[in-house]
Amino acid sequence: MRKRSRLALLLGAVPFLTLVFALPFVNRVEPVILGFPFILFWIVAWVALTPVLLFLADRIERRDRPPDDSEGQ
């Protein structure tokens, strides 16, 4: 596996890991951020960040992929 592919895979795994395995560690009501309890803010923040990380992973993967003939049509 190429180094960039590993990086793309890691970027794709970060939101999953933070939303599944980190929740017990951030399961707090205090502090309140923007009116949300901390756990709700954590979930909303990662839901918003997930598309950004997946976009970056896709860009990394596309850089390594050879151009496809059908993309230009």
Distance bins in CASP14 RR format, pairs under 12 A and 6 or more apart:
PFRMAT RR
TARGET T0000
AUTHOR 0000-0000-0000
RMODE 2
METHOD distances of the structure
MODEL  1
1 7 0 0 0 0 0 1 0 0 0 0 0
1 8 0 0 0 0 0 1 0 0 0 0 0
1 9 1 0 0 1 0 0 0 0 0 0 0
1 10 0 0 0 0 0 1 0 0 0 0 0
1 61 0 0 0 0 0 1 0 0 0 0 0
1 64 0 0 0 0 0 1 0 0 0 0 0
2 8 0 0 0 0 1 0 0 0 0 0 0
2 9 0 0 0 0 0 1 0 0 0 0 0
2 60 0 0 0 0 1 0 0 0 0 0 0
2 61 0 0 0 0 1 0 0 0 0 0 0
2 63 0 0 0 0 0 1 0 0 0 0 0
2 64 1 0 0 1 0 0 0 0 0 0 0
2 65 0 0 0 0 0 1 0 0 0 0 0
3 9 0 0 0 0 0 1 0 0 0 0 0
3 10 0 0 0 0 0 1 0 0 0 0 0
3 60 0 0 0 0 1 0 0 0 0 0 0
3 63 0 0 0 0 0 1 0 0 0 0 0
3 64 0 0 0 0 1 0 0 0 0 0 0
4 10 0 0 0 0 0 1 0 0 0 0 0
4 11 0 0 0 0 0 1 0 0 0 0 0
4 56 0 0 0 0 0 1 0 0 0 0 0
4 57 0 0 0 0 1 0 0 0 0 0 0
4 58 0 0 0 0 0 1 0 0 0 0 0
4 59 0 0 0 0 0 1 0 0 0 0 0
4 60 1 0 1 0 0 0 0 0 0 0 0
4 61 1 0 0 1 0 0 0 0 0 0 0
4 62 0 0 0 0 0 1 0 0 0 0 0
4 63 1 0 0 1 0 0 0 0 0 0 0
4 64 1 0 1 0 0 0 0 0 0 0 0
4 65 0 0 0 0 0 1 0 0 0 0 0
5 11 0 0 0 0 0 1 0 0 0 0 0
5 12 0 0 0 0 0 1 0 0 0 0 0
5 57 0 0 0 0 1 0 0 0 0 0 0
5 58 0 0 0 0 0 1 0 0 0 0 0
5 60 1 0 0 1 0 0 0 0 0 0 0
5 61 1 0 0 1 0 0 0 0 0 0 0
5 62 0 0 0 0 0 1 0 0 0 0 0
5 63 0 0 0 0 0 1 0 0 0 0 0
5 64 1 0 0 1 0 0 0 0 0 0 0
5 65 0 0 0 0 0 1 0 0 0 0 0
6 12 0 0 0 0 0 1 0 0 0 0 0
6 13 0 0 0 0 0 1 0 0 0 0 0
6 57 0 0 0 0 0 1 0 0 0 0 0
6 60 0 0 0 0 1 0 0 0 0 0 0
6 61 0 0 0 0 0 1 0 0 0 0 0
6 64 0 0 0 0 0 1 0 0 0 0 0
7 13 0 0 0 0 0 1 0 0 0 0 0
7 14 0 0 0 0 0 1 0 0 0 0 0
7 53 0 0 0 0 0 1 0 0 0 0 0
7 56 0 0 0 0 1 0 0 0 0 0 0
7 57 1 0 0 1 0 0 0 0 0 0 0
7 59 0 0 0 0 0 1 0 0 0 0 0
7 60 1 0 1 0 0 0 0 0 0 0 0
7 61 0 0 0 0 1 0 0 0 0 0 0
7 63 0 0 0 0 0 1 0 0 0 0 0
7 64 0 0 0 0 0 1 0 0 0 0 0
8 14 0 0 0 0 0 1 0 0 0 0 0
8 53 0 0 0 0 1 0 0 0 0 0 0
8 54 0 0 0 0 1 0 0 0 0 0 0
8 55 0 0 0 0 0 1 0 0 0 0 0
8 56 1 0 0 1 0 0 0 0 0 0 0
8 57 1 0 1 0 0 0 0 0 0 0 0
8 58 1 0 0 1 0 0 0 0 0 0 0
8 59 0 0 0 0 1 0 0 0 0 0 0
8 60 1 0 1 0 0 0 0 0 0 0 0
8 61 1 0 1 0 0 0 0 0 0 0 0
8 62 0 0 0 0 1 0 0 0 0 0 0
8 63 0 0 0 0 1 0 0 0 0 0 0
8 64 0 0 0 0 1 0 0 0 0 0 0
8 65 0 0 0 0 0 1 0 0 0 0 0
9 16 0 0 0 0 0 1 0 0 0 0 0
9 17 0 0 0 0 0 1 0 0 0 0 0
9 53 0 0 0 0 0 1 0 0 0 0 0
9 54 0 0 0 0 0 1 0 0 0 0 0
9 56 0 0 0 0 0 1 0 0 0 0 0
9 57 1 0 0 1 0 0 0 0 0 0 0
9 58 0 0 0 0 0 1 0 0 0 0 0
9 60 0 0 0 0 1 0 0 0 0 0 0
9 61 0 0 0 0 1 0 0 0 0 0 0
10 16 0 0 0 0 0 1 0 0 0 0 0
10 17 0 0 0 0 1 0 0 0 0 0 0
10 53 0 0 0 0 1 0 0 0 0 0 0
10 56 0 0 0 0 0 1 0 0 0 0 0
10 57 0 0 0 0 1 0 0 0 0 0 0
10 60 0 0 0 0 0 1 0 0 0 0 0
11 17 0 0 0 0 0 1 0 0 0 0 0
11 18 0 0 0 0 0 1 0 0 0 0 0
11 49 0 0 0 0 0 1 0 0 0 0 0
11 50 0 0 0 0 0 1 0 0 0 0 0
11 51 0 0 0 0 0 1 0 0 0 0 0
11 52 0 0 0 0 1 0 0 0 0 0 0
11 53 1 0 1 0 0 0 0 0 0 0 0
11 54 1 0 0 1 0 0 0 0 0 0 0
11 55 0 0 0 0 1 0 0 0 0 0 0
11 56 1 0 1 0 0 0 0 0 0 0 0
11 57 1 0 1 0 0 0 0 0 0 0 0
11 58 0 0 0 0 1 0 0 0 0 0 0
11 59 0 0 0 0 1 0 0 0 0 0 0
11 60 1 0 0 1 0 0 0 0 0 0 0
11 61 0 0 0 0 1 0 0 0 0 0 0
12 18 0 0 0 0 0 1 0 0 0 0 0
12 19 0 0 0 0 0 1 0 0 0 0 0
12 46 0 0 0 0 0 1 0 0 0 0 0
12 49 0 0 0 0 0 1 0 0 0 0 0
12 50 0 0 0 0 1 0 0 0 0 0 0
12 51 0 0 0 0 0 1 0 0 0 0 0
12 52 0 0 0 0 0 1 0 0 0 0 0
12 53 1 0 1 0 0 0 0 0 0 0 0
12 54 1 0 0 1 0 0 0 0 0 0 0
12 55 0 0 0 0 0 1 0 0 0 0 0
12 56 0 0 0 0 1 0 0 0 0 0 0
12 57 1 0 1 0 0 0 0 0 0 0 0
12 58 0 0 0 0 1 0 0 0 0 0 0
12 60 0 0 0 0 0 1 0 0 0 0 0
12 61 0 0 0 0 0 1 0 0 0 0 0
13 19 0 0 0 0 0 1 0 0 0 0 0
13 20 0 0 0 0 0 1 0 0 0 0 0
13 21 0 0 0 0 0 1 0 0 0 0 0
13 50 0 0 0 0 0 1 0 0 0 0 0
13 53 0 0 0 0 1 0 0 0 0 0 0
13 54 0 0 0 0 0 1 0 0 0 0 0
13 57 0 0 0 0 1 0 0 0 0 0 0
14 20 0 0 0 0 0 1 0 0 0 0 0
14 21 0 0 0 0 0 1 0 0 0 0 0
14 22 0 0 0 0 0 1 0 0 0 0 0
14 46 0 0 0 0 1 0 0 0 0 0 0
14 49 0 0 0 0 1 0 0 0 0 0 0
14 50 0 0 0 0 1 0 0 0 0 0 0
14 52 0 0 0 0 0 1 0 0 0 0 0
14 53 1 0 1 0 0 0 0 0 0 0 0
14 54 0 0 0 0 1 0 0 0 0 0 0
14 56 0 0 0 0 0 1 0 0 0 0 0
14 57 0 0 0 0 1 0 0 0 0 0 0
15 21 0 0 0 0 0 1 0 0 0 0 0
15 22 0 0 0 0 0 1 0 0 0 0 0
15 42 0 0 0 0 0 1 0 0 0 0 0
15 43 0 0 0 0 0 1 0 0 0 0 0
15 45 0 0 0 0 0 1 0 0 0 0 0
15 46 1 0 1 0 0 0 0 0 0 0 0
15 47 0 0 0 0 1 0 0 0 0 0 0
15 48 0 0 0 0 0 1 0 0 0 0 0
15 49 1 0 0 1 0 0 0 0 0 0 0
15 50 1 0 1 0 0 0 0 0 0 0 0
15 51 0 0 0 0 1 0 0 0 0 0 0
15 52 0 0 0 0 1 0 0 0 0 0 0
15 53 1 0 1 0 0 0 0 0 0 0 0
15 54 1 0 0 1 0 0 0 0 0 0 0
15 55 0 0 0 0 0 1 0 0 0 0 0
15 56 0 0 0 0 0 1 0 0 0 0 0
15 57 0 0 0 0 0 1 0 0 0 0 0
16 22 0 0 0 0 0 1 0 0 0 0 0
16 23 0 0 0 0 0 1 0 0 0 0 0
16 46 0 0 0 0 1 0 0 0 0 0 0
16 47 0 0 0 0 0 1 0 0 0 0 0
16 50 0 0 0 0 1 0 0 0 0 0 0
16 53 0 0 0 0 0 1 0 0 0 0 0
16 54 0 0 0 0 0 1 0 0 0 0 0
17 23 0 0 0 0 0 1 0 0 0 0 0
17 25 0 0 0 0 0 1 0 0 0 0 0
17 46 0 0 0 0 1 0 0 0 0 0 0
17 50 0 0 0 0 0 1 0 0 0 0 0
17 53 0 0 0 0 0 1 0 0 0 0 0
18 24 0 0 0 0 0 1 0 0 0 0 0
18 25 0 0 0 0 1 0 0 0 0 0 0
18 26 0 0 0 0 1 0 0 0 0 0 0
18 42 1 0 0 1 0 0 0 0 0 0 0
18 43 0 0 0 0 1 0 0 0 0 0 0
18 45 0 0 0 0 1 0 0 0 0 0 0
18 46 1 0 1 0 0 0 0 0 0 0 0
18 47 0 0 0 0 0 1 0 0 0 0 0
18 49 0 0 0 0 1 0 0 0 0 0 0
18 50 0 0 0 0 1 0 0 0 0 0 0
18 53 0 0 0 0 0 1 0 0 0 0 0
19 26 0 0 0 0 0 1 0 0 0 0 0
19 39 0 0 0 0 0 1 0 0 0 0 0
19 42 0 0 0 0 1 0 0 0 0 0 0
19 43 1 0 0 1 0 0 0 0 0 0 0
19 44 0 0 0 0 0 1 0 0 0 0 0
19 45 0 0 0 0 0 1 0 0 0 0 0
19 46 1 0 1 0 0 0 0 0 0 0 0
19 47 1 0 0 1 0 0 0 0 0 0 0
19 48 0 0 0 0 0 1 0 0 0 0 0
19 49 0 0 0 0 0 1 0 0 0 0 0
19 50 0 0 0 0 1 0 0 0 0 0 0
19 53 0 0 0 0 0 1 0 0 0 0 0
20 26 0 0 0 0 0 1 0 0 0 0 0
20 43 0 0 0 0 0 1 0 0 0 0 0
20 46 0 0 0 0 0 1 0 0 0 0 0
21 46 0 0 0 0 0 1 0 0 0 0 0
22 28 0 0 0 0 0 1 0 0 0 0 0
22 38 0 0 0 0 0 1 0 0 0 0 0
22 39 0 0 0 0 0 1 0 0 0 0 0
22 42 1 0 0 1 0 0 0 0 0 0 0
22 43 0 0 0 0 0 1 0 0 0 0 0
22 45 0 0 0 0 0 1 0 0 0 0 0
22 46 0 0 0 0 1 0 0 0 0 0 0
23 38 0 0 0 0 0 1 0 0 0 0 0
23 39 1 0 0 1 0 0 0 0 0 0 0
23 40 0 0 0 0 0 1 0 0 0 0 0
23 42 1 0 0 1 0 0 0 0 0 0 0
23 43 1 0 0 1 0 0 0 0 0 0 0
23 46 0 0 0 0 1 0 0 0 0 0 0
24 39 0 0 0 0 1 0 0 0 0 0 0
24 42 0 0 0 0 0 1 0 0 0 0 0
25 38 0 0 0 0 0 1 0 0 0 0 0
25 39 0 0 0 0 0 1 0 0 0 0 0
25 42 0 0 0 0 1 0 0 0 0 0 0
26 33 0 0 0 0 0 1 0 0 0 0 0
26 37 0 0 0 0 0 1 0 0 0 0 0
26 38 1 0 0 1 0 0 0 0 0 0 0
26 39 1 0 1 0 0 0 0 0 0 0 0
26 40 0 0 0 0 0 1 0 0 0 0 0
26 41 0 0 0 0 1 0 0 0 0 0 0
26 42 1 0 1 0 0 0 0 0 0 0 0
26 43 0 0 0 0 1 0 0 0 0 0 0
26 45 0 0 0 0 0 1 0 0 0 0 0
26 46 0 0 0 0 0 1 0 0 0 0 0
27 37 0 0 0 0 1 0 0 0 0 0 0
27 38 0 0 0 0 1 0 0 0 0 0 0
27 39 1 0 1 0 0 0 0 0 0 0 0
27 40 0 0 0 0 0 1 0 0 0 0 0
27 42 0 0 0 0 1 0 0 0 0 0 0
27 43 0 0 0 0 0 1 0 0 0 0 0
28 36 0 0 0 0 0 1 0 0 0 0 0
28 37 1 0 0 1 0 0 0 0 0 0 0
28 38 1 0 1 0 0 0 0 0 0 0 0
28 39 1 0 0 1 0 0 0 0 0 0 0
28 40 0 0 0 0 0 1 0 0 0 0 0
28 41 0 0 0 0 0 1 0 0 0 0 0
28 42 0 0 0 0 1 0 0 0 0 0 0
29 35 0 0 0 0 0 1 0 0 0 0 0
29 36 0 0 0 0 1 0 0 0 0 0 0
29 37 1 0 1 0 0 0 0 0 0 0 0
29 38 1 0 0 1 0 0 0 0 0 0 0
29 39 1 0 0 1 0 0 0 0 0 0 0
29 40 0 0 0 0 1 0 0 0 0 0 0
29 41 0 0 0 0 0 1 0 0 0 0 0
29 42 0 0 0 0 0 1 0 0 0 0 0
30 36 0 0 0 0 0 1 0 0 0 0 0
30 37 1 0 0 1 0 0 0 0 0 0 0
30 38 1 0 0 1 0 0 0 0 0 0 0
30 39 0 0 0 0 0 1 0 0 0 0 0
30 41 0 0 0 0 0 1 0 0 0 0 0
31 37 0 0 0 0 1 0 0 0 0 0 0
31 38 1 0 1 0 0 0 0 0 0 0 0
31 39 0 0 0 0 0 1 0 0 0 0 0
31 40 0 0 0 0 0 1 0 0 0 0 0
31 41 0 0 0 0 1 0 0 0 0 0 0
31 42 0 0 0 0 0 1 0 0 0 0 0
32 38 1 0 0 1 0 0 0 0 0 0 0
32 39 0 0 0 0 0 1 0 0 0 0 0
32 40 0 0 0 0 1 0 0 0 0 0 0
32 41 0 0 0 0 1 0 0 0 0 0 0
33 39 0 0 0 0 0 1 0 0 0 0 0
33 40 0 0 0 0 1 0 0 0 0 0 0
33 41 1 0 1 0 0 0 0 0 0 0 0
33 42 0 0 0 0 1 0 0 0 0 0 0
33 43 0 0 0 0 0 1 0 0 0 0 0
33 44 0 0 0 0 1 0 0 0 0 0 0
33 45 0 0 0 0 1 0 0 0 0 0 0
34 40 0 0 0 0 1 0 0 0 0 0 0
34 41 1 0 0 1 0 0 0 0 0 0 0
34 42 0 0 0 0 0 1 0 0 0 0 0
34 44 0 0 0 0 1 0 0 0 0 0 0
34 45 0 0 0 0 1 0 0 0 0 0 0
35 41 1 0 0 1 0 0 0 0 0 0 0
35 44 0 0 0 0 0 1 0 0 0 0 0
36 42 0 0 0 0 1 0 0 0 0 0 0
36 43 0 0 0 0 1 0 0 0 0 0 0
36 44 1 0 0 1 0 0 0 0 0 0 0
36 45 0 0 0 0 1 0 0 0 0 0 0
37 43 0 0 0 0 0 1 0 0 0 0 0
37 44 0 0 0 0 0 1 0 0 0 0 0
38 44 0 0 0 0 0 1 0 0 0 0 0
38 45 0 0 0 0 0 1 0 0 0 0 0
39 45 0 0 0 0 0 1 0 0 0 0 0
39 46 0 0 0 0 0 1 0 0 0 0 0
40 46 0 0 0 0 0 1 0 0 0 0 0
40 47 0 0 0 0 0 1 0 0 0 0 0
41 47 0 0 0 0 0 1 0 0 0 0 0
41 48 0 0 0 0 0 1 0 0 0 0 0
42 48 0 0 0 0 0 1 0 0 0 0 0
42 49 0 0 0 0 0 1 0 0 0 0 0
43 49 0 0 0 0 0 1 0 0 0 0 0
43 50 0 0 0 0 0 1 0 0 0 0 0
44 50 0 0 0 0 0 1 0 0 0 0 0
45 52 0 0 0 0 0 1 0 0 0 0 0
45 53 0 0 0 0 0 1 0 0 0 0 0
46 52 0 0 0 0 0 1 0 0 0 0 0
46 53 0 0 0 0 1 0 0 0 0 0 0
46 54 0 0 0 0 0 1 0 0 0 0 0
47 53 0 0 0 0 0 1 0 0 0 0 0
47 54 0 0 0 0 0 1 0 0 0 0 0
49 55 0 0 0 0 0 1 0 0 0 0 0
49 56 0 0 0 0 0 1 0 0 0 0 0
50 56 0 0 0 0 0 1 0 0 0 0 0
50 57 0 0 0 0 0 1 0 0 0 0 0
51 57 0 0 0 0 0 1 0 0 0 0 0
51 58 0 0 0 0 0 1 0 0 0 0 0
52 58 0 0 0 0 0 1 0 0 0 0 0
52 59 0 0 0 0 0 1 0 0 0 0 0
53 59 0 0 0 0 0 1 0 0 0 0 0
53 60 0 0 0 0 0 1 0 0 0 0 0
54 60 0 0 0 0 0 1 0 0 0 0 0
54 61 0 0 0 0 0 1 0 0 0 0 0
55 61 0 0 0 0 0 1 0 0 0 0 0
55 62 0 0 0 0 0 1 0 0 0 0 0
56 62 0 0 0 0 0 1 0 0 0 0 0
56 63 0 0 0 0 0 1 0 0 0 0 0
57 63 0 0 0 0 0 1 0 0 0 0 0
57 64 0 0 0 0 0 1 0 0 0 0 0
58 64 0 0 0 0 0 1 0 0 0 0 0
58 65 0 0 0 0 0 1 0 0 0 0 0
59 65 0 0 0 0 0 1 0 0 0 0 0
62 68 0 0 0 0 0 1 0 0 0 0 0
62 71 0 0 0 0 1 0 0 0 0 0 0
65 71 0 0 0 0 0 1 0 0 0 0 0
END
